[in-house]
Amino acid sequence: MIYRSLSAKYINMPTIIFLYQLITSAGLPIIELLLRWRTIMGKEEAVRIEERRGVASLYRPQGPLIWIHAASLGEAQSVLIFIERLIHERPSLNILVTTGTVTSASLMKERLPKQAFHQFVPVDRLTWVRRFLNYWKPDLAIWVESELWPNLLLETSSRKINMVLLNGRISARSYSMWNKFSKLAHRLLSTFTIVLTQDDLSAERFRTLGAKNIIISGNLKTSASPLPANASSLLEIQDLTGDRPLWLAASTHASEEIIIGQAHNIIRRKIPNLLTIIAPRHPQRSKQITKSLKEEGLVIARRDLAEKITENTDIYLVDRTGELGLFYRITKIAFIGGSLIKHGGQNLHEAALLRCVVIHGPHMNNFQQIADSLSLAGASLVVNSTEKLAASVEALLTNPKNTDKMAEIAAETVKLDDSVLEQVMFSLSPLLELVESVEQ
C-alpha cells in the first residue's frame, strides 16, 4: 500500500535506474530459470541461447554497422523494406538485426538480404548488454516502434552512438503507464537523436513524455511490398484445396482458435464441405491448438507434419512461420487474430494488400488507423462473438460477387505508399552519411 501511494514522478531518477539495474543484476538466478523455461516451451532457440546473454554467434564484419532492433514478428516484417532500401542505396553498410522471438528469427533467416544478419537481442541485464555492445560496436542504433529496454538504451547512449526510434507508436495503455513514470520516460526518450512516428497522436504522446526532434513520417507498413509466396507451394496448396469453399484465420492467439473452430461448426451446417485454415501467431502452440480443436469434434491436418488435406479435413493448421503470403493468395476472406482478445490486433495491411476482405474483433488499438480506413471504405467486418464471426464468413462465402468487390476495395485502400519510406530515408540521410564516413 505504501508503494502504491508513492508516485514515480517524485522518485529520484538515478534511484529508479539504480534499482532497475540492481534488480536485473541480482535477479540472475531468476532470469536463468526464465530462459530455461522459455527454451522448454519453444520460446527460445536452445542452440542460440548464448545470444540472449550477449554472446555473439557470428563474426562482426569489417566496416560501418547499423544495428536495428525489432521486438518481434510484426516489427521485423515492417522493417524489411527499409533494410532492403538501405542496402540498395548504401552498399557499404552492414546491418545487424536483433529480435526477441523465435518466429521473428525464422522470418529473418528466410528474408534478410545479403549484408544483413540476425542475432537475438540480449536480455536487459547490464553485464550482458555491455558484452553485446562491446562486441558489435554499432555506429548507429535504430529501434522499431515501441519496445524500450532501459539498460540497452542508456548504455548505447552512454557510448555516444546516435539512436533513432523508427515507426514509433505508443498506445493509450502504454501512454498511461509511462505517464506514471514520466521522469524515466523522459530520460529514456531523450536518448533518441530522432523519433519518427506513425501518426500525429503518437507524435504528441512522445512529445509529452519528453522526446525531442520528432518527425511524423507515417506508418512504414504501408510501404511494404506484398508478402511473398513460393510459386510451386502455391500451386500445390491450390491443388490440395481444390474448389472447396475456404477462409483463413491468421495470426490467432490463445483462446481464439477455439472460437474459430466453433464458428466452423456453425458454418458447415449450410456449407458442409467448408475448409478452415488457421495460421496461429505462435506456431509452437500447435499441439495445444490441435488438442482443443479435436475436442470440438474437428478433423485437423497439420502443415508442419506434412499431413494431407482430405475431403474429411475440417481445419488445416499452418504451424509454420513465413507463409501468410501463400494463404492470403488462395482465399478472399481473412480473419485477423489478436482482436477478439485484449491484445490490440495484428497487421491488417498484409491481408488487405493481397485482396482479402478483412474480418477482425473489437480490439484493434495497435492498428486502429488502418482498421478505421478499411471500415470506412466498406472493406472490413467487425465481429465480437462466435455467432457473428460465423454469420460474417457465411455471408461472404455465399455472396462471391460482393466479396470480390470488398476485396478489391481493401487492396485499393491500402495500396503501396512509397512516400513513407521516402520520408524515412530523407530524415535519416544525415545520420547515414555520418555512419558511412566512419573508418573501422
C-alpha positions as a Python dict, from the first residue, in 0.01 Angstrom:
ca = {
    (1, 'M'): (0, 0, 0),
    (2, 'I'): (286, 237, 78),
    (3, 'Y'): (442, 163, -262),
    (4, 'R'): (118, 235, -441),
    (5, 'S'): (82, 567, -262),
    (6, 'L'): (417, 684, -398),
    (7, 'S'): (411, 833, -745),
    (8, 'A'): (716, 752, -956),
    (9, 'K'): (711, 1115, -1066),
    (10, 'Y'): (861, 1206, -729),
    (11, 'I'): (1122, 932, -709),
    (12, 'N'): (1474, 1050, -785),
    (13, 'M'): (1569, 947, -1141),
    (14, 'P'): (1913, 797, -1060),
    (15, 'T'): (1738, 594, -788),
    (16, 'I'): (1490, 441, -1036),
    (17, 'I'): (1768, 345, -1276),
    (18, 'F'): (1988, 215, -994),
    (19, 'L'): (1706, -3, -861),
    (20, 'Y'): (1630, -138, -1208),
    (21, 'Q'): (1995, -224, -1269),
    (22, 'L'): (2023, -378, -921),
    (23, 'I'): (1718, -597, -977),
    (24, 'T'): (1825, -711, -1323),
    (25, 'S'): (2176, -789, -1193),
    (26, 'A'): (2084, -957, -865),
    (27, 'G'): (1800, -1138, -1035),
    (28, 'L'): (2036, -1354, -1241),
    (29, 'P'): (1911, -1687, -1097),
    (30, 'I'): (1552, -1595, -1182),
    (31, 'I'): (1649, -1475, -1530),
    (32, 'E'): (1833, -1801, -1595),
    (33, 'L'): (1530, -2002, -1481),
    (34, 'L'): (1308, -1794, -1708),
    (35, 'L'): (1536, -1856, -2005),
    (36, 'R'): (1536, -2229, -1930),
    (37, 'W'): (1155, -2234, -1906),
    (38, 'R'): (1121, -2037, -2230),
    (39, 'T'): (1354, -2283, -2403),
    (40, 'I'): (1144, -2578, -2286),
    (41, 'M'): (829, -2402, -2408),
    (42, 'G'): (984, -2343, -2751),
    (43, 'K'): (1010, -1967, -2700),
    (44, 'E'): (1391, -1967, -2720),
    (45, 'E'): (1632, -2150, -2952),
    (46, 'A'): (1849, -2373, -2736),
    (47, 'V'): (2143, -2366, -2979),
    (48, 'R'): (2143, -1986, -2977),
    (49, 'I'): (2060, -1919, -2612),
    (50, 'E'): (2402, -1760, -2551),
    (51, 'E'): (2297, -1471, -2773),
    (52, 'R'): (2044, -1380, -2503),
    (53, 'R'): (2343, -1341, -2272),
    (54, 'G'): (2512, -1104, -2514),
    (55, 'V'): (2746, -1365, -2664),
    (56, 'A'): (2766, -1331, -3040),
    (57, 'S'): (2735, -1637, -3265),
    (58, 'L'): (2864, -1458, -3576),
    (59, 'Y'): (3175, -1261, -3665),
    (60, 'R'): (3139, -885, -3686),
    (61, 'P'): (3205, -780, -4047),
    (62, 'Q'): (3453, -507, -4127),
    (63, 'G'): (3313, -162, -4199),
    (64, 'P'): (3030, 52, -4064),
    (65, 'L'): (2748, -134, -3890),
    (66, 'I'): (2390, -30, -3827),
    (67, 'W'): (2204, -213, -3551),
    (68, 'I'): (1826, -240, -3597),
    (69, 'H'): (1618, -376, -3310),
    (70, 'A'): (1269, -505, -3392),
    (71, 'A'): (1100, -667, -3094),
    (72, 'S'): (903, -945, -3261),
    (73, 'L'): (749, -1071, -3585),
    (74, 'G'): (533, -770, -3672),
    (75, 'E'): (808, -514, -3626),
    (76, 'A'): (1056, -736, -3810),
    (77, 'Q'): (826, -767, -4111),
    (78, 'S'): (763, -394, -4124),
    (79, 'V'): (1132, -305, -4131),
    (80, 'L'): (1235, -542, -4412),
    (81, 'I'): (1151, -291, -4686),
    (82, 'F'): (1365, -31, -4506),
    (83, 'I'): (1661, -273, -4478),
    (84, 'E'): (1639, -359, -4849),
    (85, 'R'): (1637, 10, -4939),
    (86, 'L'): (1931, 83, -4708),
    (87, 'I'): (2147, -186, -4864),
    (88, 'H'): (2047, -87, -5217),
    (89, 'E'): (2134, 280, -5167),
    (90, 'R'): (2429, 237, -4930),
    (91, 'P'): (2602, -95, -5010),
    (92, 'S'): (2897, -23, -4781),
    (93, 'L'): (2676, -68, -4474),
    (94, 'N'): (2641, -385, -4270),
    (95, 'I'): (2308, -442, -4097),
    (96, 'L'): (2267, -626, -3767),
    (97, 'V'): (1902, -705, -3686),
    (98, 'T'): (1803, -816, -3337),
    (99, 'T'): (1468, -955, -3229),
    (100, 'G'): (1342, -1137, -2920),
    (101, 'T'): (1120, -1414, -3057),
    (102, 'V'): (1173, -1746, -3234),
    (103, 'T'): (914, -1663, -3502),
    (104, 'S'): (1084, -1336, -3594),
    (105, 'A'): (1422, -1511, -3606),
    (106, 'S'): (1279, -1764, -3852),
    (107, 'L'): (1146, -1485, -4072),
    (108, 'M'): (1481, -1304, -4069),
    (109, 'K'): (1662, -1621, -4169),
    (110, 'E'): (1437, -1654, -4474),
    (111, 'R'): (1405, -1295, -4587),
    (112, 'L'): (1703, -1086, -4482),
    (113, 'P'): (1910, -973, -4782),
    (114, 'K'): (2286, -1015, -4806),
    (115, 'Q'): (2484, -779, -4582),
    (116, 'A'): (2214, -815, -4317),
    (117, 'F'): (2219, -1080, -4043),
    (118, 'H'): (2025, -1168, -3730),
    (119, 'Q'): (2105, -1214, -3363),
    (120, 'F'): (1875, -1247, -3064),
    (121, 'V'): (1867, -933, -2852),
    (122, 'P'): (2038, -974, -2514),
    (123, 'V'): (1822, -982, -2205),
    (124, 'D'): (1827, -635, -2049),
    (125, 'R'): (2089, -713, -1787),
    (126, 'L'): (2376, -464, -1776),
    (127, 'T'): (2660, -718, -1797),
    (128, 'W'): (2502, -888, -2098),
    (129, 'V'): (2416, -557, -2265),
    (130, 'R'): (2776, -435, -2233),
    (131, 'R'): (2906, -764, -2370),
    (132, 'F'): (2677, -725, -2672),
    (133, 'L'): (2777, -364, -2739),
    (134, 'N'): (3148, -426, -2679),
    (135, 'Y'): (3147, -692, -2948),
    (136, 'W'): (2926, -539, -3217),
    (137, 'K'): (3026, -171, -3174),
    (138, 'P'): (2732, -34, -3376),
    (139, 'D'): (2775, 304, -3548),
    (140, 'L'): (2401, 374, -3544),
    (141, 'A'): (2116, 212, -3345),
    (142, 'I'): (1759, 205, -3477),
    (143, 'W'): (1474, 87, -3255),
    (144, 'V'): (1146, -8, -3423),
    (145, 'E'): (807, 101, -3283),
    (146, 'S'): (788, 97, -2904),
    (147, 'E'): (993, -161, -2712),
    (148, 'L'): (1221, 36, -2479),
    (149, 'W'): (1471, -152, -2261),
    (150, 'P'): (1636, 86, -2011),
    (151, 'N'): (1981, -76, -1991),
    (152, 'L'): (2010, -118, -2366),
    (153, 'L'): (1903, 239, -2433),
    (154, 'L'): (2111, 407, -2164),
    (155, 'E'): (2426, 202, -2225),
    (156, 'T'): (2406, 263, -2601),
    (157, 'S'): (2355, 634, -2542),
    (158, 'S'): (2649, 649, -2299),
    (159, 'R'): (2876, 536, -2584),
    (160, 'K'): (2775, 839, -2793),
    (161, 'I'): (2601, 621, -3051),
    (162, 'N'): (2326, 803, -3239),
    (163, 'M'): (1988, 639, -3183),
    (164, 'V'): (1666, 654, -3385),
    (165, 'L'): (1315, 546, -3295),
    (166, 'L'): (1163, 428, -3624),
    (167, 'N'): (790, 384, -3693),
    (168, 'G'): (725, 499, -3338),
    (169, 'R'): (388, 417, -3191),
    (170, 'I'): (251, 445, -2841),
    (171, 'S'): (-90, 308, -2744),
    (172, 'A'): (-323, 472, -2494),
    (173, 'R'): (-244, 198, -2242),
    (174, 'S'): (134, 242, -2280),
    (175, 'Y'): (99, 619, -2265),
    (176, 'S'): (-91, 593, -1938),
    (177, 'M'): (174, 362, -1794),
    (178, 'W'): (467, 583, -1900),
    (179, 'N'): (292, 888, -1756),
    (180, 'K'): (319, 724, -1413),
    (181, 'F'): (693, 706, -1469),
    (182, 'S'): (729, 1035, -1651),
    (183, 'K'): (1086, 1105, -1536),
    (184, 'L'): (1203, 764, -1653),
    (185, 'A'): (1017, 804, -1982),
    (186, 'H'): (1180, 1144, -2036),
    (187, 'R'): (1524, 1001, -1961),
    (188, 'L'): (1482, 709, -2200),
    (189, 'L'): (1320, 902, -2484),
    (190, 'S'): (1583, 1176, -2460),
    (191, 'T'): (1842, 922, -2574),
    (192, 'F'): (1699, 927, -2926),
    (193, 'T'): (1853, 1163, -3179),
    (194, 'I'): (1540, 1142, -3398),
    (195, 'V'): (1194, 1000, -3333),
    (196, 'L'): (995, 906, -3645),
    (197, 'T'): (631, 840, -3560),
    (198, 'Q'): (345, 669, -3739),
    (199, 'D'): (86, 941, -3676),
    (200, 'D'): (4, 1273, -3512),
    (201, 'L'): (-135, 1116, -3195),
    (202, 'S'): (178, 912, -3128),
    (203, 'A'): (391, 1220, -3201),
    (204, 'E'): (202, 1422, -2941),
    (205, 'R'): (229, 1144, -2682),
    (206, 'F'): (603, 1106, -2738),
    (207, 'R'): (644, 1484, -2718),
    (208, 'T'): (456, 1498, -2388),
    (209, 'L'): (675, 1221, -2247),
    (210, 'G'): (994, 1407, -2336),
    (211, 'A'): (1103, 1302, -2684),
    (212, 'K'): (1277, 1563, -2899),
    (213, 'N'): (1323, 1610, -3274),
    (214, 'I'): (1000, 1431, -3366),
    (215, 'I'): (908, 1377, -3731),
    (216, 'I'): (571, 1236, -3839),
    (217, 'S'): (683, 1000, -4116),
    (218, 'G'): (377, 775, -4137),
    (219, 'N'): (339, 401, -4091),
    (220, 'L'): (623, 210, -4256),
    (221, 'K'): (394, -90, -4301),
    (222, 'T'): (215, 98, -4581),
    (223, 'S'): (539, 93, -4781),
    (224, 'A'): (580, -283, -4750),
    (225, 'S'): (554, -498, -5060),
    (226, 'P'): (300, -784, -5063),
    (227, 'L'): (410, -1084, -4860),
    (228, 'P'): (596, -1332, -5083),
    (229, 'A'): (475, -1678, -5182),
    (230, 'N'): (665, -1966, -5337),
    (231, 'A'): (512, -2040, -5678),
    (232, 'S'): (536, -2420, -5651),
    (233, 'S'): (392, -2416, -5298),
    (234, 'L'): (104, -2200, -5424),
    (235, 'L'): (21, -2449, -5699),
    (236, 'E'): (48, -2736, -5453),
    (237, 'I'): (-189, -2584, -5196),
    (238, 'Q'): (-437, -2484, -5468),
    (239, 'D'): (-436, -2843, -5588),
    (240, 'L'): (-489, -2976, -5235),
    (241, 'T'): (-779, -2742, -5154),
    (242, 'G'): (-941, -2777, -5496),
    (243, 'D'): (-1269, -2594, -5526),
    (244, 'R'): (-1365, -2627, -5159),
    (245, 'P'): (-1501, -2307, -5003),
    (246, 'L'): (-1242, -2183, -4757),
    (247, 'W'): (-1140, -1899, -4532),
    (248, 'L'): (-831, -1809, -4330),
    (249, 'A'): (-786, -1717, -3966),
    (250, 'A'): (-443, -1552, -3948),
    (251, 'S'): (-219, -1458, -3656),
    (252, 'T'): (-455, -1607, -3399),
    (253, 'H'): (-380, -1605, -3028),
    (254, 'A'): (-464, -1840, -2743),
    (255, 'S'): (-841, -1884, -2695),
    (256, 'E'): (-918, -1751, -3043),
    (257, 'E'): (-864, -2084, -3218),
    (258, 'I'): (-1146, -2243, -3020),
    (259, 'I'): (-1376, -1963, -3137),
    (260, 'I'): (-1264, -2027, -3496),
    (261, 'G'): (-1337, -2397, -3455),
    (262, 'Q'): (-1682, -2332, -3312),
    (263, 'A'): (-1757, -2089, -3595),
    (264, 'H'): (-1650, -2358, -3844),
    (265, 'N'): (-1901, -2600, -3692),
    (266, 'I'): (-2179, -2342, -3728),
    (267, 'I'): (-2093, -2253, -4090),
    (268, 'R'): (-2070, -2612, -4212),
    (269, 'R'): (-2436, -2669, -4127),
    (270, 'K'): (-2505, -2481, -4451),
    (271, 'I'): (-2166, -2527, -4620),
    (272, 'P'): (-2074, -2887, -4534),
    (273, 'N'): (-1751, -2905, -4739),
    (274, 'L'): (-1603, -2595, -4574),
    (275, 'L'): (-1227, -2584, -4512),
    (276, 'T'): (-1096, -2350, -4244),
    (277, 'I'): (-728, -2259, -4242),
    (278, 'I'): (-572, -2142, -3915),
    (279, 'A'): (-227, -1981, -3906),
    (280, 'P'): (-152, -1911, -3538),
    (281, 'R'): (69, -1621, -3438),
    (282, 'H'): (291, -1859, -3241),
    (283, 'P'): (319, -2194, -3424),
    (284, 'Q'): (486, -2358, -3124),
    (285, 'R'): (136, -2377, -2972),
    (286, 'S'): (26, -2622, -3243),
    (287, 'K'): (-8, -2927, -3016),
    (288, 'Q'): (-228, -2737, -2773),
    (289, 'I'): (-436, -2594, -3059),
    (290, 'T'): (-479, -2936, -3218),
    (291, 'K'): (-594, -3087, -2889),
    (292, 'S'): (-854, -2816, -2822),
    (293, 'L'): (-993, -2834, -3176),
    (294, 'K'): (-1019, -3212, -3170),
    (295, 'E'): (-1226, -3177, -2854),
    (296, 'E'): (-1473, -2983, -3071),
    (297, 'G'): (-1505, -3289, -3296),
    (298, 'L'): (-1294, -3142, -3575),
    (299, 'V'): (-1055, -3323, -3807),
    (300, 'I'): (-715, -3149, -3817),
    (301, 'A'): (-431, -3163, -4068),
    (302, 'R'): (-102, -3004, -3961),
    (303, 'R'): (118, -2846, -4226),
    (304, 'D'): (441, -2883, -4030),
    (305, 'L'): (385, -3260, -4014),
    (306, 'A'): (307, -3272, -4389),
    (307, 'E'): (-40, -3409, -4316),
    (308, 'K'): (-253, -3408, -4629),
    (309, 'I'): (-580, -3224, -4670),
    (310, 'T'): (-851, -3482, -4738),
    (311, 'E'): (-1223, -3445, -4800),
    (312, 'N'): (-1275, -3508, -4428),
    (313, 'T'): (-1036, -3235, -4312),
    (314, 'D'): (-1208, -2953, -4127),
    (315, 'I'): (-909, -2746, -4018),
    (316, 'Y'): (-575, -2704, -4191),
    (317, 'L'): (-333, -2585, -3924),
    (318, 'V'): (-46, -2382, -4070),
    (319, 'D'): (205, -2430, -3790),
    (320, 'R'): (496, -2266, -3970),
    (321, 'T'): (609, -1907, -3998),
    (322, 'G'): (654, -1701, -4313),
    (323, 'E'): (369, -1850, -4518),
    (324, 'L'): (88, -1600, -4479),
    (325, 'G'): (165, -1463, -4825),
    (326, 'L'): (81, -1806, -4962),
    (327, 'F'): (-251, -1844, -4782),
    (328, 'Y'): (-372, -1487, -4835),
    (329, 'R'): (-344, -1566, -5207),
    (330, 'I'): (-582, -1864, -5201),
    (331, 'T'): (-873, -1702, -5020),
    (332, 'K'): (-1068, -1378, -5028),
    (333, 'I'): (-1168, -1394, -4660),
    (334, 'A'): (-921, -1338, -4375),
    (335, 'F'): (-996, -1309, -4006),
    (336, 'I'): (-709, -1131, -3829),
    (337, 'G'): (-633, -1253, -3479),
    (338, 'G'): (-533, -1082, -3160),
    (339, 'S'): (-855, -885, -3195),
    (340, 'L'): (-1115, -1096, -3014),
    (341, 'I'): (-896, -1070, -2704),
    (342, 'K'): (-743, -760, -2549),
    (343, 'H'): (-418, -786, -2739),
    (344, 'G'): (-469, -497, -2980),
    (345, 'G'): (-491, -689, -3307),
    (346, 'Q'): (-237, -786, -3571),
    (347, 'N'): (-139, -648, -3910),
    (348, 'L'): (-444, -594, -4135),
    (349, 'H'): (-243, -436, -4414),
    (350, 'E'): (-86, -759, -4537),
    (351, 'A'): (-421, -932, -4591),
    (352, 'A'): (-589, -632, -4750),
    (353, 'L'): (-296, -572, -4987),
    (354, 'L'): (-340, -927, -5118),
    (355, 'R'): (-709, -867, -5187),
    (356, 'C'): (-872, -1021, -4881),
    (357, 'V'): (-1186, -896, -4711),
    (358, 'V'): (-1071, -840, -4353),
    (359, 'I'): (-1268, -959, -4052),
    (360, 'H'): (-1150, -865, -3705),
    (361, 'G'): (-1267, -835, -3348),
    (362, 'P'): (-1326, -514, -3149),
    (363, 'H'): (-973, -488, -3005),
    (364, 'M'): (-764, -323, -3278),
    (365, 'N'): (-595, -40, -3090),
    (366, 'N'): (-248, -139, -3220),
    (367, 'F'): (-370, -97, -3579),
    (368, 'Q'): (-657, 146, -3527),
    (369, 'Q'): (-579, 379, -3814),
    (370, 'I'): (-582, 112, -4084),
    (371, 'A'): (-879, -61, -3919),
    (372, 'D'): (-1074, 265, -3939),
    (373, 'S'): (-971, 319, -4302),
    (374, 'L'): (-1086, -28, -4409),
    (375, 'S'): (-1412, 7, -4217),
    (376, 'L'): (-1486, 347, -4369),
    (377, 'A'): (-1419, 207, -4717),
    (378, 'G'): (-1653, -86, -4658),
    (379, 'A'): (-1374, -342, -4693),
    (380, 'S'): (-1386, -500, -4346),
    (381, 'L'): (-1626, -651, -4095),
    (382, 'V'): (-1611, -627, -3716),
    (383, 'V'): (-1732, -919, -3503),
    (384, 'N'): (-1744, -975, -3129),
    (385, 'S'): (-1874, -1331, -3090),
    (386, 'T'): (-1857, -1679, -3237),
    (387, 'E'): (-2202, -1640, -3387),
    (388, 'K'): (-2123, -1309, -3556),
    (389, 'L'): (-1797, -1445, -3692),
    (390, 'A'): (-1977, -1746, -3837),
    (391, 'A'): (-2251, -1530, -3987),
    (392, 'S'): (-1998, -1293, -4146),
    (393, 'V'): (-1791, -1571, -4302),
    (394, 'E'): (-2101, -1749, -4428),
    (395, 'A'): (-2236, -1430, -4587),
    (396, 'L'): (-1906, -1370, -4767),
    (397, 'L'): (-1880, -1728, -4889),
    (398, 'T'): (-2236, -1731, -5025),
    (399, 'N'): (-2212, -1393, -5199),
    (400, 'P'): (-1888, -1411, -5402),
    (401, 'K'): (-1962, -1104, -5616),
    (402, 'N'): (-1992, -883, -5310),
    (403, 'T'): (-1686, -1046, -5155),
    (404, 'D'): (-1480, -981, -5469),
    (405, 'K'): (-1589, -618, -5467),
    (406, 'M'): (-1497, -572, -5100),
    (407, 'A'): (-1159, -740, -5157),
    (408, 'E'): (-1075, -502, -5441),
    (409, 'I'): (-1173, -205, -5224),
    (410, 'A'): (-947, -341, -4947),
    (411, 'A'): (-648, -361, -5180),
    (412, 'E'): (-713, -12, -5314),
    (413, 'T'): (-747, 130, -4962),
    (414, 'V'): (-404, 2, -4853),
    (415, 'K'): (-215, 31, -5182),
    (416, 'L'): (156, 90, -5151),
    (417, 'D'): (255, 430, -5020),
    (418, 'D'): (619, 491, -5111),
    (419, 'S'): (606, 837, -4957),
    (420, 'V'): (653, 695, -4606),
    (421, 'L'): (975, 515, -4696),
    (422, 'E'): (1094, 824, -4885),
    (423, 'Q'): (1032, 1039, -4576),
    (424, 'V'): (1219, 792, -4357),
    (425, 'M'): (1521, 780, -4589),
    (426, 'F'): (1529, 1159, -4620),
    (427, 'S'): (1504, 1210, -4243),
    (428, 'L'): (1783, 962, -4173),
    (429, 'S'): (2019, 1069, -4452),
    (430, 'P'): (2242, 1294, -4234),
    (431, 'L'): (2293, 1012, -3982),
    (432, 'L'): (2352, 755, -4256),
    (433, 'E'): (2612, 975, -4422),
    (434, 'L'): (2783, 1013, -4087),
    (435, 'V'): (2793, 635, -4045),
    (436, 'E'): (2940, 585, -4393),
    (437, 'S'): (3219, 825, -4309),
    (438, 'V'): (3328, 615, -4010),
    (439, 'E'): (3660, 436, -4053),
    (440, 'Q'): (3679, 98, -3886),
}
